[in-house]
Amino acid sequence: MDWKKHLSVLSSPQWWWSWFMIVIGCTLLATGYVLFISPYNIVPGGVYGAGIVLHNIFPDIQVGTFGYMFDIVLLILAFIVFGPRFGSKTVVAALLTPGIMNLITYLVYPNKEAMDALDPAQLLGGVLNMSDHLMLTTIVGAVVLGVGVGLVVKEQATTGGTDIVAMMLQKYCKMTFSSGVLVADSLVVLAGLLVIGCGIGTGGEISKDAWQLPLYSLIAIYISSRVLAYMLDGASYDRIIFIVTSHHNEEFRKYILEEMDRSGTYIKTNGMYTNAEKEMIFLVVPRHELTRVQRAVREYDPKAFMVVANAYNTFGEGFKPMPEKHELENM
């Protein structure tokens, strides 16, 4: 073992900052659930959404405790199925979040009865009771969840949960990862509809508006996913542009190089139908420069074929710097 290397990593400000941001992200995630999501039975998927559903059946067990039950089992299964692919950051984030969640729950409710009921009227002495503003608490809670998860994911970690379920569905059911997450979260929301909306398994009195809660849950899932995308990729993506032309246009080349101060790549191609030689230009530009390229193509070669797509990450001169080695390591 290279002790000097490990000591240099431990003494690095980036290492400490990374762990600090993970703790902040886990704290925000836990706070979002305790203050804005759990008291109103909003079920935004994931293991904590499942915890909210089960808390309605077993009120003596807190949502964070259910999170521990799910996360520990899923992490063990993941190590068995995938091997040690999950770094220490993911393990810590998955186990830290439910602990913080239980701690905050203990601090914001006056007694055990209020904790078991997750009564928003007793949350911080009723100061934060948003029972009459469910849309507002859904939006605020979803934003806080998205920011919290975003901070964790930006440090090359995850909070476990449905990510692991999605990986297993991908491996054994041949689903894409995103489809696996959608299936897992959808099942949790459906369980919320049956237990909270219809009262199946609770035996308690159901509010006439309880069936609306899964709709708020879907809104929370959408908003948190959009906030997460913003956290990871910024307000907009760069644009990948493929321009297929029938001839080399020197004026267009000069416009890209000199007027826009950009560069691109020529790729020799053949038309499938005509078998004629063509020239394809591969170009990446920031979103706000897309219109300039479109105008130039219209001017220099109006018959050109152009495809525009999103670039989720662009590294190199003129864009983001290439990540350092320590940033790519899942510690």
C-alpha positions in Angstrom: 0.0 0.0 0.0 1.4 3.4 -1.0 1.0 5.3 2.3 2.5 8.5 0.9 -0.1 8.6 -1.8 -2.9 8.1 0.6 -1.6 10.7 3.0 -1.2 13.2 0.2 -4.9 12.6 -0.8 -6.0 13.0 2.8 -4.1 16.3 3.1 -5.7 17.6 -0.1 -8.2 20.4 0.3 -10.2 18.9 -2.6 -10.6 15.7 -0.6 -12.0 17.5 2.4 -14.2 19.7 0.3 -15.6 16.7 -1.5 -16.6 15.0 1.7 -17.9 18.3 3.1 -20.2 18.7 0.1 -21.5 15.1 0.4 -22.4 15.8 4.1 -24.2 19.1 3.0 -26.0 17.2 0.2 -27.1 14.4 2.6 -28.3 17.0 5.1 -30.3 18.9 2.5 -31.8 15.7 1.3 -32.8 14.7 4.8 -34.1 18.2 5.6 -36.3 18.2 2.4 -37.9 15.0 3.4 -38.5 15.8 7.1 -39.8 19.4 6.6 -41.6 19.3 3.3 -42.2 15.8 2.0 -42.9 13.2 4.8 -45.4 15.2 6.9 -47.7 15.6 3.9 -47.4 12.0 2.7 -45.9 13.0 -0.7 -44.1 10.0 -2.1 -41.4 11.0 -4.6 -40.2 7.5 -5.3 -37.0 6.1 -3.9 -36.3 4.2 -0.7 -37.4 7.2 1.4 -40.7 7.4 -0.6 -41.1 3.7 0.2 -40.3 4.6 3.8 -43.1 7.1 3.9 -45.5 4.5 2.6 -44.5 2.0 5.2 -44.5 4.6 8.0 -48.3 4.9 7.3 -48.6 1.2 8.1 -46.0 1.0 10.9 -46.0 4.5 12.5 -43.7 3.4 15.3 -40.9 3.1 12.8 -39.5 6.3 11.4 -38.9 7.0 7.6 -35.2 7.2 8.1 -35.1 3.8 9.8 -36.9 2.3 6.8 -34.3 4.0 4.7 -31.6 2.1 6.6 -33.4 -1.2 6.1 -33.6 -0.7 2.4 -30.2 0.8 1.8 -28.3 -1.8 3.9 -30.0 -4.7 2.1 -29.5 -3.1 -1.4 -25.9 -2.3 -0.7 -25.2 -5.9 0.3 -27.0 -7.2 -2.8 -25.0 -4.7 -4.9 -21.7 -5.9 -3.6 -22.8 -9.5 -4.2 -24.0 -8.9 -7.7 -21.7 -6.2 -9.0 -18.7 -6.6 -6.8 -16.9 -3.6 -5.1 -18.1 -1.1 -7.7 -19.5 1.3 -5.0 -16.9 3.5 -3.4 -16.8 4.6 0.1 -18.6 7.9 -0.8 -21.7 6.0 -1.9 -21.7 3.8 1.2 -21.3 6.8 3.5 -24.0 8.8 1.7 -26.5 6.0 1.7 -26.0 5.4 5.4 -25.6 9.0 6.5 -28.8 10.4 5.0 -31.3 8.2 7.0 -29.4 8.9 10.2 -29.6 12.7 9.7 -33.3 12.3 8.7 -34.1 10.6 12.1 -32.0 13.2 14.0 -33.9 16.1 12.4 -37.2 14.3 12.9 -36.4 14.0 16.6 -35.5 17.7 16.9 -38.4 19.2 15.0 -41.3 17.3 16.8 -42.2 17.9 20.4 -42.9 14.3 21.4 -43.0 10.7 20.2 -46.7 10.9 19.4 -46.1 13.8 17.0 -43.1 11.9 15.5 -45.2 8.8 14.9 -48.0 10.8 13.3 -45.6 13.1 11.4 -48.1 15.8 12.3 -47.3 19.0 10.3 -49.4 21.0 12.8 -46.7 20.2 15.5 -43.7 20.6 13.2 -41.5 23.2 14.7 -44.4 24.2 16.9 -46.7 24.7 13.9 -44.6 27.4 12.4 -44.0 25.4 9.3 -47.4 23.9 8.8 -48.1 24.0 5.1 -51.1 21.7 5.0 -53.1 24.3 3.2 -50.4 24.9 0.6 -49.5 21.4 -0.7 -48.4 22.6 -4.1 -45.9 25.1 -2.5 -44.5 22.4 -0.1 -44.2 20.0 -3.0 -42.2 22.5 -5.1 -40.0 23.6 -2.2 -39.4 20.1 -1.1 -38.6 18.8 -4.6 -36.1 21.7 -5.1 -34.4 20.9 -1.8 -34.2 17.2 -2.7 -32.8 17.9 -6.2 -30.1 20.2 -4.8 -29.2 17.7 -2.1 -28.9 14.8 -4.5 -27.1 17.0 -7.0 -24.4 17.9 -4.5 -23.8 14.2 -3.7 -23.7 13.1 -7.3 -21.3 15.9 -8.3 -18.8 14.3 -5.9 -19.0 11.0 -7.7 -21.3 9.3 -5.2 -25.0 8.3 -5.0 -27.4 7.9 -2.2 -28.0 4.2 -3.1 -31.7 3.2 -3.2 -33.4 3.0 -6.6 -30.1 3.5 -8.4 -29.1 0.0 -7.2 -32.5 -1.4 -8.1 -32.2 0.1 -11.6 -28.8 -1.4 -12.1 -30.2 -4.8 -11.2 -33.1 -4.4 -13.6 -30.6 -3.4 -16.2 -28.5 -6.5 -15.6 -31.3 -9.1 -15.3 -34.2 -7.6 -17.2 -32.2 -5.9 -20.0 -33.8 -2.5 -19.3 -32.0 0.8 -19.7 -30.8 2.4 -16.5 -33.3 5.3 -16.8 -36.2 2.9 -17.5 -35.2 0.9 -14.4 -35.3 4.1 -12.2 -38.7 4.9 -13.7 -40.1 1.4 -13.0 -38.8 1.5 -9.4 -40.1 4.9 -8.6 -43.4 4.2 -10.3 -43.9 1.1 -8.1 -43.3 3.3 -5.0 -45.7 5.9 -6.2 -48.3 3.2 -6.9 -47.8 1.8 -3.4 -48.4 5.3 -2.1 -51.6 5.5 -4.0 -52.8 2.2 -2.6 -51.7 2.7 1.0 -52.2 6.5 1.4 -54.7 7.3 -1.2 -56.9 4.2 -0.8 -56.1 3.3 2.8 -55.2 -0.3 1.9 -53.3 -1.8 4.8 -53.7 1.1 7.2 -57.2 0.6 8.5 -57.4 4.4 9.3 -59.7 7.1 8.1 -58.8 8.4 4.7 -59.1 12.0 3.8 -61.4 12.8 0.8 -58.4 14.5 -0.9 -55.9 11.7 -0.2 -56.1 10.4 -3.7 -54.5 13.7 -4.9 -51.3 13.0 -3.0 -49.8 10.7 -5.7 -50.3 13.5 -8.2 -48.2 15.8 -6.0 -45.7 13.0 -5.8 -45.4 13.0 -9.6 -44.9 16.7 -9.6 -42.2 16.3 -6.9 -40.4 13.6 -9.0 -40.4 15.8 -12.1 -39.2 19.0 -10.3 -36.4 17.2 -8.4 -35.2 15.5 -11.6 -35.1 18.9 -13.4 -33.2 20.5 -10.5 -30.8 17.6 -10.4 -30.2 18.0 -14.2 -29.5 21.7 -13.6 -27.1 20.9 -10.8 -25.1 18.5 -12.9 -25.2 20.1 -16.4 -26.0 23.8 -15.8 -28.9 25.8 -17.2 -28.3 24.6 -20.7 -26.3 22.1 -22.7 -23.8 22.7 -25.4 -25.0 21.8 -28.9 -23.6 19.1 -31.1 -24.1 20.0 -34.7 -23.6 17.7 -37.8 -23.7 19.5 -41.1 -23.7 17.5 -44.3 -22.8 19.4 -47.4 -22.2 18.4 -51.0 -19.1 20.5 -51.4 -16.4 22.2 -49.4 -17.3 25.8 -48.5 -14.3 27.9 -47.7 -16.4 30.9 -46.7 -18.3 28.9 -44.1 -15.0 27.5 -42.8 -13.6 31.0 -42.3 -16.8 32.1 -40.6 -16.5 29.3 -38.0 -12.8 29.9 -37.4 -12.6 33.7 -37.6 -16.0 35.1 -36.9 -17.1 32.6 -34.3 -13.6 31.7 -33.1 -14.5 28.1 -33.0 -13.3 25.0 -34.7 -14.7 21.8 -36.1 -13.9 18.5 -37.8 -14.3 17.5 -41.4 -15.6 13.9 -41.9 -15.7 12.4 -45.4 -19.0 10.6 -46.1 -21.0 9.1 -48.9 -24.7 9.6 -49.5 -26.5 6.3 -49.0 -29.0 6.9 -51.8 -26.7 8.7 -54.4 -23.4 7.2 -53.2 -22.0 10.6 -53.9 -19.1 11.9 -51.9 -20.2 14.4 -49.3 -18.5 16.4 -46.5 -19.8 16.4 -42.9 -18.8 19.0 -40.4 -18.8 18.0 -36.7 -19.1 21.1 -34.5 -19.8 21.8 -30.9 -20.9 25.3 -29.7 -22.6 26.8 -26.7 -26.3 27.0 -26.8 -26.4 30.8 -27.4 -24.3 30.4 -30.5 -26.6 27.9 -32.3 -28.6 30.6 -34.0 -25.4 32.0 -35.6 -24.5 28.6 -37.0 -28.0 28.1 -38.4 -27.9 31.6 -40.1 -24.4 30.8 -41.6 -25.6 27.5 -43.0 -28.6 29.1 -44.5 -26.4 31.7 -46.1 -23.5 29.6 -47.3 -25.3 26.3 -48.2 -29.1 26.4 -47.9 -29.3 22.8 -49.2 -27.2 21.4 -46.4 -28.5 18.8 -44.0 -28.1 19.7 -40.3 -28.7 17.8 -37.1 -28.5 19.4 -33.7 -28.3 17.5 -30.4 -27.5 18.2 -26.7 -24.0 17.6 -25.4 -24.3 16.8 -21.7 -20.6 17.5 -21.1 -18.0 19.1 -23.3 -14.3 19.0 -22.3 -11.4 20.7 -24.0 -10.2 24.1 -25.2 -13.1 26.6 -25.2 -15.2 24.5 -22.9 -14.8 22.8 -19.6 -11.3 21.7 -18.5 -10.6 18.0 -18.5 -11.3 16.6 -15.0 -8.3 15.9 -12.8 -7.5 12.3 -12.0 -8.6 12.7 -8.4 -12.0 14.0 -9.6 -12.5 10.8 -11.7 -11.7 8.4 -8.9 -14.7 7.1 -7.0 -13.2 7.2 -3.5 
